[in-house]
Amino acid sequence: MRKPRRYLAIGALSAALASLVAYAAQPSLQRVLSTPQAAAAATDRPQSRLPARPGTARPPVGNPIPFPLPVPGTPTREDVGDPDSFGRPLKWLGVTQADIHLSEDCSLPEHQYEGSHCQQTLPAQTTFFSFQDTGSITLPGNAAHSLLCYWFSPLLALAYENPGTEPVTASLIYRPRLTIESEVLRDPSLINPRTGQPFGGSLSTAMSSNEQINATLLGSEQRYEAQRDSNVCIAGFLTRRSLVDMYGLSEAQAQEMFRKPMTIRLDVSGQARYVPEASLTFGLRIVGD
């Protein structure tokens, strides 16, 4: 019984050796493809010359090459009116307040606090007033790129009085202006084309915030009213373009104006008639690009 078992074991060993010899005799490429990396690489090679069936094509390997997008050109002055500030964010650059009083008695305590400017009025006569530097804002260099604009908010409290017996028209007119001081304007060779004289370190520009208020008063009538309003500039009270076109500075000098510190001062003038008492409060905020 042992002899047949021994023959069976020898036969099994011979079959195993034959399998190993057959494996060794296989081409080397087949053994290489038995590794996971090689198998993965082999799948990227075309397996057939037949056209792929719809829906079975593999996506291309790698990322597609993007096409360059067109870069928009800088808008011109004809396009937007102000290409220097186009697309730039709004910057808050400071705020100040001016307090002006018209009164029959400027010695009253309410007219004596710091920052108040008072002009004495006379009954039934026109009162003229003019105040310089009623409020100011000093900007550091490079505070804005090419544009300075204002927000202007007047708050008016007016007392009207007609001491006569016949109807009259009471009126109040005020005209704010801005004075801009800069060391660039101290150059004696720079001539202000509006005055024909050197700038002397500053220039003055009007604001579009002039206002005239009229009220009809009957004989011996007295009246009180308060008004509030706000307005903003559109083109800017100071721009690099206006410095070149309106004030004769070169492009380099206009750029230097915005690179250097500037001080903006609010001046207010005007006149009043049949207005014995008035309180004029002006809020001024500067914005830029």
C-alpha positions as CSV (number, residue, x, y, z in Angstrom):
1,M,0.0,0.0,0.0
2,R,2.9,2.4,0.7
3,K,4.3,2.0,-2.8
4,P,1.4,3.5,-4.7
5,R,1.3,6.5,-2.3
6,R,4.9,7.2,-2.9
7,Y,4.3,7.1,-6.7
8,L,1.4,9.5,-6.3
9,A,3.6,12.0,-4.3
10,I,6.3,11.8,-6.9
11,G,3.8,12.4,-9.6
12,A,2.4,15.5,-7.9
13,L,5.9,16.9,-7.5
14,S,6.7,16.3,-11.1
15,A,3.5,18.2,-12.1
16,A,4.5,21.2,-10.0
17,L,8.0,21.3,-11.5
18,A,6.5,21.2,-14.9
19,S,4.3,24.2,-14.1
20,L,7.3,26.2,-12.9
21,V,9.2,25.4,-16.0
22,A,6.2,26.4,-18.2
23,Y,6.0,29.8,-16.3
24,A,9.7,30.4,-16.7
25,A,9.4,29.8,-20.4
26,Q,6.7,32.5,-20.8
27,P,7.8,35.8,-22.6
28,S,9.2,38.4,-20.2
29,L,6.6,41.0,-21.3
30,Q,3.8,38.9,-19.9
31,R,5.6,38.7,-16.5
32,V,6.1,42.4,-16.5
33,L,2.5,43.1,-17.2
34,S,1.6,41.1,-14.1
35,T,2.6,44.1,-11.9
36,P,-0.2,46.6,-11.1
37,Q,1.7,49.6,-12.5
38,A,2.5,47.9,-15.8
39,A,-1.1,46.7,-16.1
40,A,-2.4,50.2,-15.6
41,A,0.0,51.5,-18.2
42,A,-1.0,48.9,-20.7
43,T,-4.7,49.9,-20.4
44,D,-3.8,53.2,-22.0
45,R,-2.6,51.6,-25.2
46,P,-5.1,50.9,-27.9
47,Q,-6.6,47.4,-27.6
48,S,-8.3,47.3,-30.9
49,R,-8.3,49.0,-34.3
50,L,-12.1,48.8,-34.4
51,P,-13.9,52.2,-33.9
52,A,-15.2,52.7,-30.3
53,R,-18.9,52.3,-29.8
54,P,-20.9,55.5,-28.9
55,G,-20.6,56.3,-25.2
56,T,-17.6,54.1,-24.6
57,A,-14.8,56.5,-25.6
58,R,-12.5,57.4,-22.7
59,P,-11.9,61.1,-21.9
60,P,-8.5,62.6,-22.9
61,V,-5.8,62.2,-20.4
62,G,-4.6,65.4,-18.7
63,N,-6.1,68.9,-18.3
64,P,-7.3,70.8,-21.5
65,I,-5.2,73.8,-22.5
66,P,-7.3,76.9,-21.7
67,F,-7.7,79.6,-24.4
68,P,-6.6,83.1,-23.3
69,L,-9.5,85.4,-22.5
70,P,-9.5,88.9,-24.1
71,V,-8.2,91.6,-21.8
72,P,-10.5,94.7,-21.8
73,G,-8.7,97.9,-22.7
74,T,-8.6,101.0,-20.5
75,P,-11.6,103.2,-21.2
76,T,-11.0,106.6,-22.8
77,R,-12.1,110.0,-21.8
78,E,-14.7,109.8,-24.6
79,D,-16.0,106.5,-23.1
80,V,-16.4,107.4,-19.4
81,G,-15.5,111.0,-19.0
82,D,-13.0,110.4,-16.2
83,P,-10.7,107.4,-17.0
84,D,-8.3,108.3,-14.2
85,S,-10.8,107.3,-11.5
86,F,-12.6,104.5,-13.5
87,G,-13.2,101.4,-11.5
88,R,-11.4,102.7,-8.4
89,P,-13.1,102.3,-5.0
90,L,-14.5,105.2,-3.0
91,K,-12.4,106.4,-0.1
92,W,-13.6,108.2,3.0
93,L,-11.2,111.0,3.6
94,G,-12.5,113.1,6.5
95,V,-15.3,115.3,7.7
96,T,-15.6,118.7,9.3
97,Q,-18.3,121.2,10.4
98,A,-18.7,124.9,10.1
99,D,-21.0,127.0,12.4
100,I,-22.0,130.5,11.3
101,H,-24.4,132.8,13.1
102,L,-26.2,136.0,12.0
103,S,-27.4,137.9,15.1
104,E,-28.3,141.3,16.3
105,D,-25.9,140.7,19.2
106,C,-22.8,138.6,18.6
107,S,-21.8,138.9,22.2
108,L,-24.4,136.4,23.3
109,P,-23.0,133.3,25.0
110,E,-24.4,130.9,22.3
111,H,-22.2,132.7,19.7
112,Q,-19.0,132.4,21.7
113,Y,-18.1,128.7,21.6
114,E,-15.1,127.6,19.7
115,G,-15.5,127.4,15.9
116,S,-18.4,129.8,15.7
117,H,-18.4,132.8,13.3
118,C,-20.9,135.5,13.9
119,Q,-22.0,138.5,11.8
120,Q,-24.1,141.3,13.4
121,T,-27.3,142.1,11.6
122,L,-29.2,145.4,11.3
123,P,-33.0,145.6,11.0
124,A,-34.4,146.1,7.5
125,Q,-30.9,146.3,6.0
126,T,-28.9,143.9,4.0
127,T,-26.2,142.2,6.0
128,F,-23.1,140.9,4.2
129,F,-20.9,138.2,5.7
130,S,-17.7,136.5,4.6
131,F,-15.8,133.9,6.7
132,Q,-12.6,132.2,5.8
133,D,-11.5,128.8,7.1
134,T,-14.7,127.9,8.8
135,G,-13.7,124.3,8.8
136,S,-10.7,122.3,7.5
137,I,-9.5,118.8,6.6
138,T,-5.8,118.0,6.1
139,L,-5.1,115.0,3.9
140,P,-1.8,113.0,4.0
141,G,0.1,112.3,0.8
142,N,-1.4,109.7,-1.5
143,A,-4.8,109.9,0.2
144,A,-6.4,109.8,-3.2
145,H,-5.3,108.8,-6.7
146,S,-6.8,111.4,-9.0
147,L,-10.1,112.8,-7.6
148,L,-11.4,114.7,-4.6
149,C,-15.1,115.2,-4.2
150,Y,-17.4,116.6,-1.4
151,W,-20.6,115.8,0.3
152,F,-22.1,119.1,1.6
153,S,-25.0,119.2,4.1
154,P,-26.4,122.5,5.3
155,L,-28.8,122.8,8.3
156,L,-30.4,126.2,8.5
157,A,-32.4,127.8,11.2
158,L,-33.8,131.2,10.2
159,A,-35.8,133.9,11.9
160,Y,-37.6,136.4,9.6
161,E,-38.9,139.8,10.7
162,N,-40.6,142.6,8.9
163,P,-40.6,145.7,11.1
164,G,-42.6,147.8,8.6
165,T,-46.3,147.7,7.6
166,E,-45.9,146.8,4.0
167,P,-45.1,143.3,2.6
168,V,-41.4,142.7,2.0
169,T,-39.3,139.8,0.7
170,A,-36.8,138.4,3.1
171,S,-33.8,136.6,1.7
172,L,-30.7,134.6,2.6
173,I,-27.9,133.8,0.1
174,Y,-24.8,131.8,0.9
175,R,-21.9,130.8,-1.3
176,P,-19.4,128.1,0.0
177,R,-16.0,127.8,-1.6
178,L,-13.0,125.5,-1.0
179,T,-9.4,126.6,-0.7
180,I,-6.8,123.9,-1.4
181,E,-3.3,124.3,0.0
182,S,-0.3,122.4,-1.3
183,E,3.4,122.8,-1.3
184,V,3.4,122.1,-5.0
185,L,1.6,125.4,-5.5
186,R,4.4,127.3,-3.8
187,D,6.5,127.2,-6.9
188,P,6.7,130.9,-8.0
189,S,6.9,129.8,-11.6
190,L,3.3,128.4,-11.4
191,I,0.9,131.1,-12.5
192,N,-2.8,130.9,-11.8
193,P,-4.5,131.5,-15.2
194,R,-7.6,132.8,-13.4
195,T,-5.8,135.6,-11.6
196,G,-2.6,136.0,-13.6
197,Q,-0.6,135.8,-10.3
198,P,1.4,133.0,-8.7
199,F,-0.7,130.5,-6.8
200,G,1.2,131.4,-3.6
201,G,0.6,127.9,-2.2
202,S,-3.2,127.6,-2.7
203,L,-6.0,127.7,-5.1
204,S,-9.7,128.5,-4.6
205,T,-12.6,126.7,-6.3
206,A,-16.3,127.3,-6.2
207,M,-18.8,124.6,-5.1
208,S,-22.2,123.9,-6.7
209,S,-23.9,124.4,-3.4
210,N,-24.9,128.0,-3.6
211,E,-28.4,128.6,-2.4
212,Q,-30.9,131.5,-2.2
213,I,-33.9,131.4,0.1
214,N,-36.7,133.9,-0.2
215,A,-39.8,134.4,2.0
216,T,-42.6,136.9,1.6
217,L,-43.5,138.7,4.9
218,L,-46.6,140.7,5.6
219,G,-46.5,143.9,7.6
220,S,-45.1,143.3,11.1
221,E,-44.8,139.6,10.5
222,Q,-42.3,137.4,12.2
223,R,-41.6,133.8,11.2
224,Y,-39.2,131.0,12.0
225,E,-38.3,128.1,9.8
226,A,-35.7,125.3,9.6
227,Q,-34.3,123.7,6.4
228,R,-32.1,120.8,5.7
229,D,-30.5,119.7,2.5
230,S,-27.6,117.8,1.1
231,N,-25.8,117.7,-2.2
232,V,-22.7,116.1,-3.7
233,C,-20.3,117.0,-6.4
234,I,-20.1,115.2,-9.7
235,A,-16.9,116.0,-11.6
236,G,-14.9,116.5,-8.4
237,F,-13.7,119.8,-6.9
238,L,-10.1,118.8,-7.6
239,T,-8.9,116.3,-10.2
240,R,-5.6,115.6,-11.9
241,R,-7.3,116.5,-15.2
242,S,-8.6,119.8,-13.9
243,L,-5.2,120.8,-12.6
244,V,-3.8,120.4,-16.1
245,D,-6.8,121.7,-18.2
246,M,-8.0,124.5,-15.9
247,Y,-4.9,125.6,-13.8
248,G,-2.1,125.0,-16.3
249,L,-0.1,122.4,-14.3
250,S,1.9,119.8,-16.1
251,E,1.0,116.1,-15.8
252,A,3.9,115.5,-13.5
253,Q,2.9,118.5,-11.3
254,A,-0.7,117.3,-11.1
255,Q,0.4,113.9,-10.0
256,E,2.7,115.4,-7.4
257,M,-0.3,117.4,-6.0
258,F,-1.9,114.1,-5.1
259,R,1.3,112.6,-3.8
260,K,1.8,115.4,-1.3
261,P,-0.3,116.4,1.7
262,M,-3.2,118.8,1.1
263,T,-5.3,121.0,3.4
264,I,-8.9,121.8,2.3
265,R,-10.6,124.8,4.0
266,L,-14.2,125.8,3.7
267,D,-15.0,129.5,3.1
268,V,-18.5,130.8,3.3
269,S,-19.8,134.2,2.1
270,G,-23.3,135.6,1.5
271,Q,-25.9,138.1,2.5
272,A,-29.2,138.3,4.3
273,R,-32.1,140.8,4.5
274,Y,-35.0,140.8,7.0
275,V,-33.2,138.0,8.8
276,P,-32.3,139.3,12.2
277,E,-31.2,135.8,13.5
278,A,-29.9,132.8,11.7
279,S,-27.9,129.7,12.5
280,L,-26.1,128.1,9.6
281,T,-24.5,124.7,10.1
282,F,-22.5,123.2,7.2
283,G,-21.3,119.6,7.3
284,L,-18.5,118.9,4.8
285,R,-17.2,115.4,4.0
286,I,-14.4,114.7,1.6
287,V,-14.3,111.5,-0.5
288,G,-11.9,110.4,-3.2
289,D,-10.6,107.5,-5.3
